[in-house]
Amino acid sequence: MKKGALSHLAVPGAEIAVRVTPKASRNAIIEEDGQLRVYVTTVPEDGKANREVARLLAHALGVAKTALVLVRGQTSRDKVFRLD
């Protein structure tokens, strides 16, 4: 997804729900049926996949990755990030 492609969601304080697929064949963010699906090639160990999801999401939103905070779903495939 291009940088800033999801900029319409980049509202301070917004919570963004995503469904994550780790160990995918490629990194991608797909918006389908109003839900964001994030595919990452990283393995889900020691928070590596969470960091990669935050990096990809921040890039697509056009914000710094430090502006995203994982509020729910540390070990789940369904995650919620808050934009500070």
Secondary structure, DSSP 8 states (H G I E B T S, - for coil): --TTTTGGG--TT-EEEEEEE-S-SS-EEEEETTEEEEE-SS-SSTTHHHHHHHHHHHHHHTS-GGGEEEEE-TTSSEEEEEE-
